[in-house]
Amino acid sequence: MSVPASEASRTPIEQLIPAACATIPNYPHEGILFYDVTTLFANAEVFKACIDELATRFEGQFDVVAGVEARGFLLASALAYATGTGIMTVRKAGKLPRETYREEYALEYGSAAIEIHCNDFAPGTRVLLLDDLLATGGTLVAAAKLVERANLKVAGVGALLELDGLGGREALDGYRLETLSLVSEYPLPSK
């Protein structure tokens, strides 16, 4: 769905985000309603509103923004630029050229791993973790563990969309968590 630029400045962020995302039925599995945030990124006014909101909610609380591959990179880059802070990339395993910390996490069928470079930031550096979507929380929990293993401090965790009822918020209990919009319509509605 498209949000006209003239409406973006008057619509609350929690309504603006799902309205700016395309929804794809039965993707990636039958019965799932997929929220595609790439349409949000394509809308400059909505994207700017999201970055401004994240900057406001976490103002003065972080030194570095960590983006989780891949869409988290877009959020982290924009927020780091807007706030004059550094950037950390949280990559899929095997993509970083130097020594890394690695953390595995469970997927629906199997597991995956993410990595960060060792020693890019001084111990105690405050890191804000960002991703586009919070579902089960597995990826963001793994990212938080990596940050802590590097002797850095997780200053907070942020996401544009939170899928209600999948346990992500509970998995991140103990961390400051800010999601800009809560979505409860991700399974396709019953006919």
Secondary structure, DSSP 8 states (H G I E B T S, - for coil): ----HHHHTTS-HHHHHHHHSEEEET-SSTTBEEEETHHHHH-HHHHHHHHHHHHHHTTTS-SEEEEETTHHHHHHHHHHHHHT-EEEEEEETT--SS-EEEEEEEETTEEEEEEEETTSS-TT-EEEEEEEEESS-HHHHHHHHHHHHTT-EEEEEEEEEEETTSSHHHHTTTS-EEEEEEE---B----
